[in-house]
Amino acid sequence: GGGPGPGAGRLGRPAGETSDQQSDGRASLAFGLLLSFCKLCVGYVVFALLSREQATALACRRHPLMESAIYFACGLSVLLLRCLPDRFVQPQVSALKWLLERSVFRGCPSWYRPFASEVTAEQLDSCIDTWLVYLCTVSFIAAMPSTWRFPSRVVPPWLLFLDRNRDGKISRSEFVGSAGAMASKVLCAVLSTRVGQLIIRLKAPKPRELNFYLPMYVQDANDGTALFWRPLIRLIAMQRALRSGRQTWAHLVDKFLSVGIYMWMAAAWLNIFGFHLQTVLTIGGVASLAVALAAKTLAQNLISGVLIYTNKSVQPGLEVMLLNKKLSGIVDTVGWFHTEICLMDGTMVSVPNAEVFEGVVVDRSSKRTRVIDKEILVSKASPGQIREMVLRVGQMLVGNENIIQAEEMHQMKARYNGRLYISPPQCVVSGMSDFGIKLRIRAYARKNLSGDQFIQLQSEVLLEAADWVTGLGGTIGIPAAAYGSAAALASSHAGASKEESQPAAERKPSVSLEDIAAWSQDKD
């Protein structure tokens, strides 16, 4: 297995193959740019011709059918450009993406630029095609001969609006004017929808579209961003950063922007039927009030969702516990009516916003400290050994650099004006049982430790404490012999009902807790 030869390029490929691929890519890019330029030029020429309809009619006044033939030829040429095969469309989209990456989106960060360029190129290509369809439609409408007249009685009722002067006949000028105005409104509605969809996708990209990029801080996402694009990138990063702090305003702004965009798109479509924005808002307000009165629960959930964003109690990405619902997990989304929480086992739960807002919410992410509070049962140890264990384990806690010590504790209490429950690390005897002494270990760790780091620290502390207990002659847990006595005790209680039916002389003596304690002392 020898290596690649002297004529090989990168990754062991022949240098000629790599250069051929680059040449094909450049040729496809040039073809896409040329095709886009041709579409725009042809569209502009047809649009200029339609805009000067009177001049065209004057030039063709001696040959009326010539005017119709010119408009028909324009519509047919635009239609042919619009109906090109798919193998010509992909180079055009790639060329637009390449052009946008090096012009409009040049100031975007590297993790966002490819997505924004691709999405904008697709929508821009769709807008160009929509414009061409509009020009084709208007050209075919204008191709109607000027001598044609349509009686109103042969026209369907839903087309009688074309008869503007109400003379019972639909002339060419009336048909072209009414149909052209309707086509213009449809064009505005479609373009508004395309632009609205583009803005929604740019401000709220899906994780898969960004190759699952997840910044740690907002500043990380803004690296290499131009001044013009910083508000948009900051809005996206505030919703995605792992440690973005207070991010509720970003989600709230995102929702209100979405509502405004959808209202804008709806107004553009309603304008086709003669509805204006003021009428839509008035009808929408009255309808919203009626729906709110009829559906009190939905209105309550909607208002609670807005208040949740305002008081910042529940945010996406926070680990919370709902005491009234006994749910604990990470908040995924706060919707208009429901809040979705991902539980520890990965199950998604949807909770109404009213119950989240009115319930008791424990924010488990915003901890000022993390506490280790565990008890260890020590048996077979004398009082002197217990004292030595308490001393050694306490010294171990004081020497651990990951545990908050007395000096740092006083600084933290001063920072929070004394509103902090914290104490120095300690190991004390918390109680006694029939099987041994209970040692309580309590220590506070810093809040910057993540969940897995804190669990690892707790495990190390408990293991080191167990080493000191066993090294000083003690035993952790209940002795094995005591388990046998406890089992005998349980069996004796289980057969108590049978013994009660027997005579007193035949009954077996039962084992009590005092007997087990006395047995343990005899063994020691």
C-alpha positions as CSV (number, residue, x, y, z in Angstrom):
1,G,0.0,0.0,0.0
2,G,2.1,2.9,-1.2
3,G,1.0,6.5,-0.9
4,P,-0.4,8.7,-3.7
5,G,1.8,9.5,-6.6
6,P,3.4,12.8,-7.4
7,G,0.5,13.8,-9.6
8,A,-2.1,13.3,-6.8
9,G,-3.9,16.2,-5.2
10,R,-5.5,16.6,-1.9
11,L,-7.1,13.5,-0.3
12,G,-5.2,11.3,-2.8
13,R,-7.3,12.5,-5.8
14,P,-5.7,13.2,-9.1
15,A,-4.9,16.9,-9.5
16,G,-6.6,16.9,-12.9
17,E,-9.9,15.7,-11.4
18,T,-9.9,18.4,-8.8
19,S,-9.2,21.1,-11.4
20,D,-12.0,19.7,-13.6
21,Q,-14.4,19.8,-10.7
22,Q,-13.5,23.4,-10.0
23,S,-13.9,24.3,-13.6
24,D,-17.3,22.7,-13.7
25,G,-18.3,24.5,-10.6
26,R,-17.2,27.9,-12.0
27,A,-19.0,27.1,-15.3
28,S,-22.2,26.2,-13.4
29,L,-21.9,29.4,-11.4
30,A,-21.4,31.6,-14.4
31,F,-24.4,29.9,-16.2
32,G,-26.6,30.5,-13.1
33,L,-25.6,34.2,-13.0
34,L,-26.2,34.5,-16.7
35,L,-29.6,32.9,-16.5
36,S,-30.7,35.1,-13.6
37,F,-29.5,38.2,-15.6
38,C,-31.4,37.1,-18.7
39,K,-34.6,36.6,-16.6
40,L,-34.3,40.0,-15.1
41,C,-33.6,41.7,-18.4
42,V,-36.5,40.0,-20.3
43,G,-38.8,40.8,-17.4
44,Y,-37.7,44.4,-17.3
45,V,-38.3,44.8,-21.1
46,V,-41.8,43.2,-20.8
47,F,-42.6,45.3,-17.8
48,A,-41.5,48.5,-19.6
49,L,-43.6,47.5,-22.6
50,L,-46.7,46.9,-20.4
51,S,-46.1,50.2,-18.6
52,R,-46.2,52.1,-22.0
53,E,-49.4,50.5,-23.3
54,Q,-50.7,53.7,-24.8
55,A,-47.5,54.2,-26.8
56,T,-47.7,50.7,-28.1
57,A,-51.3,51.1,-29.1
58,L,-50.5,54.3,-30.9
59,A,-47.6,52.6,-32.8
60,C,-49.9,49.8,-33.8
61,R,-53.1,51.8,-34.5
62,R,-53.1,50.8,-38.2
63,H,-52.8,47.1,-37.3
64,P,-54.7,46.3,-34.1
65,L,-53.9,42.7,-34.2
66,M,-50.1,43.6,-34.2
67,E,-50.5,44.9,-30.7
68,S,-52.1,41.6,-29.6
69,A,-49.3,39.6,-31.3
70,I,-46.6,41.7,-29.5
71,Y,-48.2,41.1,-26.1
72,F,-48.7,37.5,-26.8
73,A,-45.1,37.0,-27.9
74,C,-43.9,38.8,-24.7
75,G,-46.1,36.5,-22.6
76,L,-44.9,33.4,-24.4
77,S,-41.2,34.3,-24.0
78,V,-41.7,35.0,-20.3
79,L,-43.5,31.7,-19.9
80,L,-40.7,29.8,-21.6
81,L,-38.2,31.4,-19.2
82,R,-40.4,30.5,-16.2
83,C,-40.9,26.8,-17.3
84,L,-37.2,25.9,-17.7
85,P,-36.3,22.4,-16.6
86,D,-35.1,21.8,-13.1
87,R,-31.5,21.3,-14.2
88,F,-31.3,25.0,-15.0
89,V,-32.9,26.1,-11.8
90,Q,-30.3,24.6,-9.4
91,P,-27.4,26.5,-11.0
92,Q,-29.4,29.7,-10.6
93,V,-30.0,29.2,-6.9
94,S,-26.4,28.3,-6.4
95,A,-25.3,31.4,-8.2
96,L,-27.6,33.6,-6.1
97,K,-26.3,32.0,-2.9
98,W,-22.7,32.6,-4.0
99,L,-23.5,36.2,-4.8
100,L,-25.4,36.8,-1.5
101,E,-22.6,35.3,0.6
102,R,-20.1,37.8,-0.9
103,S,-22.4,40.8,-0.8
104,V,-25.4,41.1,1.5
105,F,-24.4,38.5,4.1
106,R,-20.8,39.2,4.1
107,G,-21.0,40.8,7.6
108,C,-22.7,37.8,9.1
109,P,-20.8,35.3,11.3
110,S,-19.5,32.1,9.7
111,W,-22.1,29.9,11.4
112,Y,-25.0,31.9,10.1
113,R,-23.9,33.0,6.6
114,P,-24.4,29.8,4.7
115,F,-27.9,29.3,6.1
116,A,-29.0,32.9,5.4
117,S,-27.5,32.9,1.9
118,E,-29.2,29.6,1.0
119,V,-32.6,30.5,2.4
120,T,-32.5,34.0,0.8
121,A,-31.4,32.6,-2.5
122,E,-34.3,30.2,-2.6
123,Q,-36.9,32.8,-1.7
124,L,-35.3,35.3,-4.2
125,D,-35.6,32.7,-6.9
126,S,-39.2,32.1,-6.0
127,C,-39.9,35.9,-6.1
128,I,-38.4,36.2,-9.5
129,D,-40.5,33.3,-10.8
130,T,-43.6,34.9,-9.2
131,W,-42.8,38.2,-11.0
132,L,-42.4,36.4,-14.3
133,V,-45.7,34.6,-13.8
134,Y,-47.3,38.0,-13.2
135,L,-45.7,39.5,-16.3
136,C,-46.8,36.5,-18.3
137,T,-50.4,36.8,-17.0
138,V,-50.6,40.5,-17.7
139,S,-49.1,40.1,-21.2
140,F,-51.7,37.5,-22.1
141,I,-54.5,39.7,-20.7
142,A,-53.2,42.7,-22.7
143,A,-53.1,40.5,-25.8
144,M,-56.9,40.7,-26.0
145,P,-57.8,42.5,-29.3
146,S,-59.2,46.0,-28.8
147,T,-62.2,45.2,-31.0
148,W,-63.6,42.5,-28.7
149,R,-66.7,43.1,-26.6
150,F,-68.3,40.6,-24.2
151,P,-72.0,41.0,-23.3
152,S,-72.6,40.8,-19.5
153,R,-75.2,38.1,-19.9
154,V,-72.6,35.6,-21.2
155,V,-70.2,36.4,-18.4
156,P,-70.4,34.4,-15.1
157,P,-71.8,36.4,-12.2
158,W,-68.5,36.3,-10.3
159,L,-66.9,38.2,-13.2
160,L,-69.4,41.0,-13.4
161,F,-67.0,43.3,-11.5
162,L,-65.1,43.6,-14.8
163,D,-67.9,45.8,-16.2
164,R,-66.8,49.0,-14.6
165,N,-69.2,51.5,-16.4
166,R,-72.2,49.1,-16.0
167,D,-73.1,49.4,-19.7
168,G,-73.8,45.7,-20.1
169,K,-70.6,45.0,-22.0
170,I,-67.1,44.3,-21.0
171,S,-64.6,46.0,-23.3
172,R,-60.9,45.4,-23.7
173,S,-59.9,48.4,-21.6
174,E,-62.3,47.3,-18.8
175,F,-61.0,43.8,-18.9
176,V,-57.3,44.8,-19.0
177,G,-57.8,47.3,-16.2
178,S,-59.7,45.1,-13.8
179,A,-57.8,41.9,-14.4
180,G,-54.5,43.8,-14.3
181,A,-55.4,45.4,-11.0
182,M,-56.4,42.0,-9.6
183,A,-53.1,40.5,-10.8
184,S,-51.2,43.3,-9.2
185,K,-52.9,42.7,-5.9
186,V,-52.2,38.9,-6.1
187,L,-48.6,39.7,-6.9
188,C,-48.2,42.0,-3.9
189,A,-49.9,39.3,-1.7
190,V,-47.6,36.5,-2.9
191,L,-44.4,38.7,-2.6
192,S,-45.5,39.8,0.9
193,T,-45.9,36.1,1.9
194,R,-42.5,35.3,0.4
195,V,-40.8,38.1,2.3
196,G,-42.6,37.3,5.5
197,Q,-41.6,33.6,5.3
198,L,-38.0,34.7,4.6
199,I,-37.9,37.0,7.7
200,I,-39.4,34.3,9.9
201,R,-36.9,31.8,8.8
202,L,-34.0,34.2,9.2
203,K,-34.9,35.2,12.7
204,A,-35.7,31.7,13.9
205,P,-33.6,29.1,12.2
206,K,-33.9,25.5,13.2
207,P,-31.0,23.7,14.9
208,R,-30.6,21.4,11.9
209,E,-30.3,24.3,9.5
210,L,-27.3,25.7,11.5
211,N,-25.6,22.3,11.8
212,F,-26.7,22.2,15.5
213,Y,-24.5,25.2,16.3
214,L,-25.1,26.1,20.0
215,P,-23.0,29.1,21.4
216,M,-22.1,29.1,25.1
217,Y,-22.4,32.8,25.4
218,V,-24.0,35.6,23.3
219,Q,-20.6,37.2,22.7
220,D,-19.4,34.0,21.1
221,A,-22.2,34.2,18.5
222,N,-21.4,37.9,17.7
223,D,-17.8,37.2,16.8
224,G,-17.1,38.5,13.3
225,T,-20.5,40.2,12.9
226,A,-20.9,43.5,11.2
227,L,-22.7,46.4,13.0
228,F,-25.8,46.1,10.7
229,W,-26.4,42.4,11.5
230,R,-25.7,42.5,15.2
231,P,-29.3,43.0,16.4
232,L,-30.5,40.0,14.4
233,I,-27.6,37.8,15.5
234,R,-28.0,38.9,19.1
235,L,-31.8,38.1,18.9
236,I,-31.0,34.6,17.6
237,A,-28.2,34.0,20.1
238,M,-30.2,35.1,23.1
239,Q,-32.7,32.3,22.4
240,R,-30.0,29.7,21.7
241,A,-27.0,30.4,24.0
242,L,-26.5,28.0,26.9
243,R,-25.7,30.7,29.3
244,S,-27.5,33.8,28.0
245,G,-28.8,35.1,31.3
246,R,-32.1,36.9,31.0
247,Q,-33.4,35.9,27.6
248,T,-37.1,36.4,28.0
249,W,-37.1,39.7,26.1
250,A,-35.7,37.9,23.1
251,H,-38.5,35.3,23.0
252,L,-41.1,38.0,23.6
253,V,-39.7,40.2,20.8
254,D,-39.6,37.1,18.5
255,K,-43.2,36.3,19.2
256,F,-44.4,39.9,18.6
257,L,-42.4,40.1,15.4
258,S,-44.0,36.8,14.2
259,V,-47.5,38.2,15.0
260,G,-46.8,41.4,13.1
261,I,-45.4,39.5,10.1
262,Y,-48.5,37.2,10.0
263,M,-50.8,40.2,10.2
264,W,-48.9,41.9,7.4
265,M,-49.3,38.8,5.2
266,A,-53.0,38.4,6.1
267,A,-53.6,42.1,5.3
268,A,-52.0,41.7,1.8
269,W,-54.3,38.8,1.0
270,L,-57.4,40.4,2.4
271,N,-56.6,43.5,0.3
272,I,-57.4,41.4,-2.8
273,F,-61.1,41.3,-1.6
274,G,-61.2,44.9,-0.7
275,F,-60.6,44.7,3.0
276,H,-58.3,47.4,4.5
277,L,-55.9,47.0,7.4
278,Q,-58.1,49.2,9.7
279,T,-61.1,47.1,9.0
280,V,-59.2,43.9,9.6
281,L,-57.9,45.2,13.0
282,T,-61.3,46.4,14.1
283,I,-63.0,43.1,13.1
284,G,-60.1,41.2,14.7
285,G,-60.4,43.1,17.9
286,V,-64.1,42.5,18.2
287,A,-63.6,38.8,17.3
288,S,-60.8,38.5,19.9
289,L,-63.0,40.0,22.6
290,A,-65.9,37.6,21.7
291,V,-63.6,34.6,21.7
292,A,-62.0,35.7,25.0
293,L,-65.4,35.9,26.6
294,A,-66.5,32.6,25.1
295,A,-63.3,30.8,25.9
296,K,-62.2,32.0,29.3
297,T,-59.6,29.3,29.7
298,L,-57.8,30.1,26.4
299,A,-57.7,33.8,27.3
300,Q,-56.4,33.0,30.7
301,N,-53.6,30.8,29.3
302,L,-52.8,33.5,26.7
303,I,-52.5,36.3,29.3
304,S,-50.5,34.0,31.6
305,G,-48.1,33.2,28.8
306,V,-47.4,37.0,28.3
307,L,-47.0,37.4,32.1
308,I,-44.6,34.5,32.3
309,Y,-42.3,36.3,29.8
310,T,-42.7,39.6,31.7
311,N,-41.9,38.3,35.2
312,K,-39.1,36.0,33.9
313,S,-40.0,33.2,36.2
314,V,-39.9,30.5,33.5
315,Q,-37.6,30.7,30.5
316,P,-36.6,28.2,27.8
317,G,-33.5,26.3,28.9
318,L,-34.0,26.7,32.7
319,E,-34.3,23.7,34.9
320,V,-37.5,24.1,37.0
321,M,-39.7,22.2,39.3
322,L,-43.5,22.7,39.4
323,L,-44.5,21.8,43.0
324,N,-48.2,21.8,42.3
325,K,-47.8,19.3,39.4
326,K,-44.8,17.5,40.9
327,L,-42.9,17.9,37.6
328,S,-39.2,18.5,37.3
329,G,-37.3,19.1,34.0
330,I,-35.9,21.7,31.5
331,V,-38.2,24.2,29.9
332,D,-38.3,23.7,26.2
333,T,-40.7,26.3,24.9
334,V,-43.2,28.8,26.3
335,G,-46.0,29.0,23.8
336,W,-49.0,31.1,23.6
337,F,-51.2,28.7,25.6
338,H,-48.9,25.9,26.9
339,T,-45.4,25.5,28.3
340,E,-43.5,22.4,27.2
341,I,-41.1,20.8,29.7
342,C,-38.6,18.1,28.9
343,L,-38.5,15.7,31.9
344,M,-35.5,13.9,33.1
345,D,-36.4,10.7,31.2
346,G,-36.7,12.7,27.9
347,T,-40.5,12.8,27.9
348,M,-42.1,16.1,26.8
349,V,-45.0,17.4,29.0
350,S,-47.3,20.3,28.0
351,V,-48.6,22.3,30.9
352,P,-51.2,25.1,30.5
353,N,-49.6,28.6,31.1
354,A,-52.2,29.5,33.7
355,E,-51.2,26.6,35.9
356,V,-47.5,27.4,35.5
357,F,-48.1,31.1,36.3
358,E,-50.3,30.4,39.3
359,G,-48.3,27.5,40.7
360,V,-45.1,27.3,42.8
361,V,-42.1,27.3,40.5
362,V,-38.7,26.3,41.8
363,D,-35.8,27.6,39.7
364,R,-33.2,24.9,40.0
365,S,-30.8,26.6,37.5
366,S,-30.3,29.8,39.4
367,K,-28.6,28.4,42.5
368,R,-26.4,30.5,44.7
369,T,-24.7,27.4,46.1
370,R,-24.8,23.6,45.9
371,V,-25.0,21.7,49.1
372,I,-23.7,18.2,50.0
373,D,-25.7,17.0,52.9
374,K,-25.4,13.2,53.6
375,E,-25.5,10.9,56.6
376,I,-23.2,7.8,57.1
377,L,-24.1,5.0,59.5
378,V,-20.9,3.9,61.4
379,S,-20.9,0.7,63.5
380,K,-18.3,-1.2,65.4
381,A,-16.5,1.9,66.5
382,S,-15.7,3.2,70.0
383,P,-16.3,6.8,71.1
384,G,-12.7,7.7,70.7
385,Q,-12.6,6.3,67.1
386,I,-15.8,8.3,66.4
387,R,-14.1,11.5,67.6
388,E,-11.1,10.8,65.4
389,M,-13.3,10.2,62.4
390,V,-15.2,13.4,62.9
391,L,-11.9,15.3,63.1
392,R,-10.3,13.7,60.1
393,V,-13.3,14.1,57.8
394,G,-13.7,17.7,58.9
395,Q,-10.1,18.4,58.0
396,M,-10.6,16.7,54.6
397,L,-13.6,19.0,53.9
398,V,-11.6,22.1,54.9
399,G,-8.8,21.1,52.6
400,N,-11.0,20.6,49.5
401,E,-10.6,23.5,47.1
402,N,-14.0,22.9,45.5
403,I,-15.8,23.5,48.8
404,I,-16.7,26.9,50.1
405,Q,-14.6,27.8,53.2
406,A,-15.4,30.2,56.0
407,E,-13.7,33.2,54.5
408,E,-15.5,32.8,51.2
409,M,-18.7,32.2,53.0
410,H,-18.5,35.6,54.7
411,Q,-17.9,37.3,51.4
412,M,-20.9,35.6,49.8
413,K,-23.2,36.6,52.7
414,A,-22.0,40.2,52.4
415,R,-22.7,40.1,48.6
416,Y,-26.3,38.9,49.2
417,N,-26.8,41.1,52.2
418,G,-27.1,38.1,54.5
419,R,-29.9,36.5,52.6
420,L,-28.1,33.3,52.0
421,Y,-28.3,30.0,54.0
422,I,-24.7,28.7,54.2
423,S,-22.3,27.5,56.8
424,P,-18.7,26.3,56.9
425,P,-18.0,22.6,56.0
426,Q,-18.5,20.3,58.9
427,C,-18.8,16.7,60.0
428,V,-20.8,16.0,63.2
429,V,-22.6,13.2,65.0
430,S,-26.2,13.7,64.1
431,G,-27.7,10.8,66.1
432,M,-27.5,7.3,67.3
433,S,-29.5,4.2,66.4
434,D,-29.6,0.6,67.4
435,F,-27.0,-0.3,64.9
436,G,-24.4,2.5,65.2
437,I,-23.6,6.2,65.1
438,K,-24.9,8.6,62.4
439,L,-22.2,10.9,61.0
440,R,-23.6,13.9,59.1
441,I,-21.4,15.5,56.4
442,R,-22.5,19.0,55.2
443,A,-20.5,21.2,52.8
444,Y,-21.4,23.9,50.2
445,A,-20.0,24.0,46.7
446,R,-19.9,26.9,44.2
447,K,-22.8,27.5,41.9
448,N,-20.7,27.4,38.8
449,L,-20.4,23.7,39.0
450,S,-22.7,21.9,36.5
451,G,-24.8,19.0,37.5
452,D,-22.4,16.2,36.5
453,Q,-19.5,18.1,38.1
454,F,-21.3,18.5,41.4
455,I,-22.3,14.8,41.4
456,Q,-18.7,13.9,40.8
457,L,-17.5,16.1,43.7
458,Q,-20.1,14.7,46.0
459,S,-19.0,11.1,45.1
460,E,-15.3,12.0,45.8
461,V,-16.2,13.6,49.2
462,L,-18.2,10.6,50.3
463,L,-15.6,8.1,49.1
464,E,-12.8,9.9,51.0
465,A,-15.0,10.0,54.1
466,A,-15.6,6.3,53.8
467,D,-11.8,5.7,53.5
468,W,-11.3,7.6,56.8
469,V,-14.1,5.6,58.5
470,T,-12.8,2.2,57.5
471,G,-9.2,3.2,58.0
472,L,-9.9,4.1,61.7
473,G,-11.5,0.8,62.4
474,G,-15.2,1.5,61.7
475,T,-17.7,-0.2,59.5
476,I,-20.2,1.6,57.2
477,G,-23.8,0.4,57.4
478,I,-25.5,-2.3,59.4
479,P,-23.4,-5.3,60.3
480,A,-24.2,-8.5,58.5
481,A,-25.0,-10.4,61.7
482,A,-27.5,-7.7,62.6
483,Y,-29.3,-8.4,59.3
484,G,-29.7,-12.0,60.4
485,S,-31.1,-11.0,63.7
486,A,-33.5,-8.5,62.0
487,A,-34.6,-11.3,59.7
488,A,-35.3,-13.5,62.7
489,L,-37.2,-10.7,64.3
490,A,-39.3,-10.2,61.1
491,S,-40.0,-14.0,61.0
492,S,-41.0,-14.0,64.6
493,H,-43.5,-11.2,64.0
494,A,-44.8,-12.9,60.9
495,G,-45.6,-16.1,63.0
496,A,-47.1,-14.2,65.9
497,S,-50.6,-14.9,64.8
498,K,-49.9,-18.7,64.8
499,E,-48.2,-18.5,68.2
500,E,-51.2,-16.7,69.7
501,S,-53.3,-19.8,69.0
502,Q,-50.8,-22.1,70.8
503,P,-50.7,-22.6,74.5
504,A,-48.4,-20.2,76.5
505,A,-46.0,-23.0,77.4
506,E,-45.4,-23.9,73.7
507,R,-44.8,-20.4,72.5
508,K,-41.2,-19.5,71.4
509,P,-39.6,-16.4,72.8
510,S,-39.6,-13.4,70.4
511,V,-36.5,-11.3,69.6
512,S,-36.8,-7.6,70.5
513,L,-34.7,-4.5,69.4
514,E,-33.2,-4.5,72.9
515,D,-31.9,-8.0,72.4
516,I,-30.2,-7.0,69.1
517,A,-28.6,-4.0,70.7
518,A,-27.3,-6.1,73.6
519,W,-26.0,-8.7,71.1
520,S,-24.1,-6.0,69.3
521,Q,-22.5,-4.7,72.5
522,D,-21.4,-8.3,73.4
523,K,-19.8,-8.7,70.0
524,D,-17.9,-5.5,70.4
